[in-house]
Amino acid sequence: MQVTVARSFFTKMKQLDVKIEDAVKQKASEIVTDAVDLSPVYTGAFVESWQINPRGERTARSRTSAGRPPLNEGAKQAKRETEKARLLNRVASFDAEMLTGFTITNRAPHQQLIENNPKLKSGLKPSEIQAILKDRHR
């Protein structure tokens, strides 16, 4: 008995690998976009504190709002776009073959102040962002 595996099988496997890599990076990009778009921006420190890492990597960002002036409306959206681009570049740098998952974190030291701020004018509270991201991206 003989079984022959055609070269086309391996070509199809490579094509599947590319599709899977694209799908993983697309999902990570959607999560990053939602996290940034939902974030409150006053000085820009909270939105700058987002970081996305492959599972197992412990790099974190923590930006403080202390001593920073409030941003005007146009600068707030520009800050969101800048941070979104930074995070999307990070996603693009992931090695999909080694990727076993990824984690998005925000280590802003003033999260509790944002959470307890009854006058929050833009974006959502950190706990609400977390709930939405978990719900949308199961």
C-alpha positions in Angstrom: 0.0 0.0 0.0 1.2 3.5 -0.8 -0.1 6.9 0.1 1.2 10.0 -1.6 0.7 13.5 -0.3 0.6 16.0 -3.2 2.6 19.2 -3.1 -0.7 21.1 -3.3 -1.5 19.9 0.2 1.4 21.7 1.6 0.6 24.8 -0.4 -2.9 24.8 1.1 -1.5 24.4 4.6 0.7 27.5 4.0 -2.3 29.4 2.8 -4.2 28.4 5.9 -1.4 29.6 8.1 -1.5 33.0 6.4 -5.3 33.2 6.8 -5.0 32.3 10.5 -2.2 34.9 11.1 -4.4 37.5 9.4 -7.4 36.6 11.4 -5.5 36.8 14.7 -4.0 40.1 13.9 -7.4 41.4 12.7 -9.0 40.4 16.0 -6.1 42.1 18.0 -6.5 45.2 15.8 -10.3 45.3 16.6 -9.6 45.0 20.3 -7.0 47.8 20.2 -9.3 50.0 18.2 -12.2 49.5 20.6 -10.1 50.1 23.7 -8.7 53.4 22.4 -12.0 54.6 21.0 -13.8 53.9 24.3 -11.1 55.5 26.4 -11.6 58.8 28.1 -9.2 61.5 27.1 -8.5 64.6 29.3 -4.7 64.9 29.4 -4.0 61.8 27.2 -2.3 59.8 30.0 -4.9 57.1 30.2 -5.1 56.4 26.5 -1.2 56.4 26.4 -1.1 53.7 29.0 -2.6 51.0 26.8 -0.2 48.2 25.9 -0.8 45.0 23.9 1.6 42.1 24.3 1.9 38.5 23.2 1.0 36.1 26.0 3.8 35.7 28.5 5.4 39.1 27.8 5.1 41.5 30.7 5.8 44.9 29.2 3.5 47.5 30.6 2.9 51.2 30.1 2.0 53.6 32.9 1.6 57.3 32.1 0.5 59.8 34.7 -1.7 62.8 34.2 0.1 64.7 37.0 1.3 68.1 35.7 -0.3 67.7 32.2 -2.6 70.3 30.9 -6.1 69.3 29.6 -6.2 68.7 25.8 -8.6 70.6 23.6 -11.2 68.6 21.6 -9.1 68.4 18.4 -6.0 67.3 20.3 -8.0 64.6 22.1 -9.0 62.9 18.9 -5.4 63.3 17.5 -4.1 61.7 20.7 -6.5 58.7 20.2 -5.3 58.3 16.6 -1.6 58.5 17.6 -2.1 55.8 20.3 -4.2 53.6 18.0 -1.4 53.8 15.4 1.2 52.9 18.0 -0.8 49.9 19.2 -1.6 48.7 15.7 2.1 48.8 14.8 2.7 46.6 17.9 0.1 44.1 16.7 1.7 44.1 13.2 5.0 43.2 14.8 3.6 40.0 16.4 5.2 36.7 15.2 2.1 34.7 14.5 3.9 31.4 14.5 5.1 31.9 18.1 1.8 33.6 19.3 -0.2 31.7 21.8 -2.4 34.6 22.7 -2.2 38.2 23.6 -3.0 40.5 26.5 -4.1 44.2 26.5 -3.4 46.1 29.6 -3.7 49.6 31.0 -1.6 50.5 34.0 -2.5 54.2 34.3 -1.8 55.1 37.9 -4.9 57.3 38.0 -7.5 54.7 36.9 -9.4 54.8 40.2 -9.8 58.6 39.8 -11.3 58.1 36.4 -13.5 55.3 37.7 -14.9 57.4 40.5 -15.2 60.6 38.4 -18.9 61.5 38.2 -18.1 64.3 35.7 -16.4 62.1 33.1 -17.1 63.9 29.8 -15.5 61.7 27.1 -15.1 57.9 26.9 -16.1 55.3 29.4 -14.8 54.3 32.9 -12.1 51.6 32.9 -14.4 49.0 34.3 -17.0 49.7 31.5 -14.2 49.5 28.9 -13.1 46.1 30.3 -16.7 44.8 30.3 -17.3 45.9 26.7 -14.0 44.4 25.4 -14.8 41.1 27.1 -18.3 41.0 25.8 -17.5 42.0 22.2 -14.4 39.9 21.7 -15.2 36.5 23.3 
